[in-house]
Amino acid sequence: MLTNKRIGFIGGGNMAEAMIKGLLSASFIEAKNLMASDMVVERLEFLKREFKIKTTTDNHELVQKNDIIILAVKPQAVKAVCTGIHEQIDEKKLVISVAAGVPIHAIETLLNPEADKKVGVVRTMPNTPALVQAGVTALSASDHVSKSDLKVAHRIFEAVGRTVDVPEAQLDAVTGLSGSGPAYIFMIIEALSDAGVKMGLSRDVSNILTLQTVLGSAKLAQESGRHPGELKDMVCSPGGTTISGLHWLEKGGLRTTLINAVEAATQRSIELGRNAEKKQNGNDSQ
């Protein structure tokens, strides 16, 4: 699917690196068909040395030489980047954005200010486990993206984990759940490890037990296909240790706290998206 495609990354940061590594590790594409641009020359030198890909400091060159353009930049840089390359973008290009909070129509407008061409834009929300090819990415496509191009976009992100399709209106919820979710899990991991130390385990042993417990539980839930509540009940014996521990988790409001965290992160994502739209429209009064 990607054999004859050339992919260019505008921005050579951690997410671009993860995607390049994943694409090459999965043999989805050859290094000669990958290119990255960045303002930091040292970063480009690293990517070229590490992955043998092409690099450039010129975004115009990158757009001209590639079929798929991935905007792997911070949200605040999207306006400048898109304004700078819009003349090189035509209907044959597929543009994929990993910039959180920047709506599809804002990117389309920046890339097509004269509204005289059909620019295909796919907006995505990956998460940080993509750095170890264990991420999950939600994708939402504009009306100008063909089914085949959407499949190509999925294929790219399958190199760093799993993918799902969602309407763009749900991307804020995705941000609150899977985008921010790793931080919630890391806090739980830290707390469990600290608890093990409090109970007399060494830090190394406690870390190993915690990490493998979290990893194994996620794998069991994924591969068994059973509801998490059913799996939870499998661990609980009447009057046993686990149900006693669960009682304190419920008393401490763990379930409600996690739901509230996802809700708060979702609302903040909505706020940031609105602010980004205002700035895209030139309203920088705030």
TAMOVEN-V105612 format. One record per backbone hydrogen bond with DSSP energy under -0.5 kcal/mol. CO is the residue of the C=O (numbers start at 1). NH is the residue of the N-H. If there is no record, write none. Layout:
{{CO | NH} {CO | NH}}
This chain:
{{2 | 5} {6 | 67} {6 | 68} {7 | 35} {8 | 10} {8 | 70} {9 | 11} {9 | 37} {10 | 72} {13 | 17} {14 | 18} {15 | 19} {16 | 20} {17 | 21} {18 | 22} {19 | 23} {20 | 24} {21 | 25} {22 | 26} {23 | 28} {23 | 29} {24 | 27} {30 | 33} {31 | 34} {31 | 54} {33 | 7} {34 | 54} {35 | 9} {36 | 56} {37 | 11} {39 | 41} {40 | 44} {41 | 45} {42 | 46} {43 | 47} {44 | 48} {45 | 49} {46 | 50} {47 | 51} {47 | 53} {48 | 52} {54 | 36} {56 | 38} {57 | 59} {58 | 62} {59 | 63} {60 | 64} {61 | 65} {62 | 66} {63 | 66} {67 | 94} {68 | 8} {68 | 70} {69 | 71} {69 | 96} {70 | 10} {70 | 72} {71 | 98} {72 | 13} {74 | 77} {74 | 78} {75 | 78} {77 | 81} {78 | 82} {79 | 83} {80 | 84} {81 | 85} {82 | 86} {85 | 88} {85 | 89} {90 | 93} {93 | 95} {93 | 120} {94 | 69} {94 | 96} {95 | 122} {96 | 71} {97 | 124} {98 | 100} {99 | 102} {101 | 103} {103 | 107} {104 | 108} {105 | 109} {106 | 110} {107 | 111} {108 | 112} {112 | 115} {117 | 119} {118 | 120} {119 | 121} {120 | 95} {121 | 123} {121 | 142} {122 | 97} {123 | 140} {125 | 138} {127 | 130} {128 | 131} {129 | 132} {129 | 134} {130 | 133} {135 | 162} {137 | 164} {138 | 125} {139 | 166} {140 | 123} {142 | 145} {144 | 146} {146 | 150} {147 | 151} {148 | 152} {149 | 153} {150 | 154} {151 | 155} {152 | 156} {153 | 157} {154 | 158} {155 | 159} {156 | 159} {157 | 160} {158 | 161} {160 | 135} {162 | 137} {164 | 139} {167 | 170} {168 | 171} {170 | 174} {171 | 175} {172 | 176} {173 | 177} {174 | 178} {174 | 179} {175 | 180} {177 | 181} {178 | 182} {180 | 183} {180 | 184} {181 | 185} {182 | 186} {183 | 187} {184 | 188} {185 | 189} {186 | 190} {187 | 191} {188 | 192} {189 | 193} {190 | 194} {191 | 195} {192 | 196} {193 | 197} {194 | 198} {195 | 199} {196 | 201} {197 | 200} {202 | 206} {203 | 207} {204 | 208} {205 | 209} {206 | 210} {207 | 211} {208 | 212} {209 | 213} {210 | 214} {211 | 215} {212 | 216} {213 | 217} {214 | 218} {215 | 219} {216 | 220} {217 | 221} {218 | 222} {219 | 223} {220 | 224} {221 | 225} {227 | 230} {227 | 231} {228 | 232} {229 | 233} {230 | 234} {231 | 235} {232 | 235} {232 | 236} {237 | 240} {240 | 244} {241 | 245} {242 | 246} {243 | 247} {244 | 248} {245 | 249} {246 | 250} {247 | 251} {248 | 252} {249 | 254} {250 | 253} {253 | 257} {254 | 258} {255 | 259} {256 | 260} {257 | 261} {258 | 262} {259 | 263} {260 | 264} {261 | 265} {262 | 266} {263 | 267} {264 | 268} {265 | 269} {266 | 270} {267 | 271} {268 | 272} {269 | 273} {270 | 274} {271 | 275} {272 | 276} {273 | 277} {274 | 278} {275 | 279} {276 | 280} {277 | 281} {278 | 283} {279 | 282} {282 | 284}}
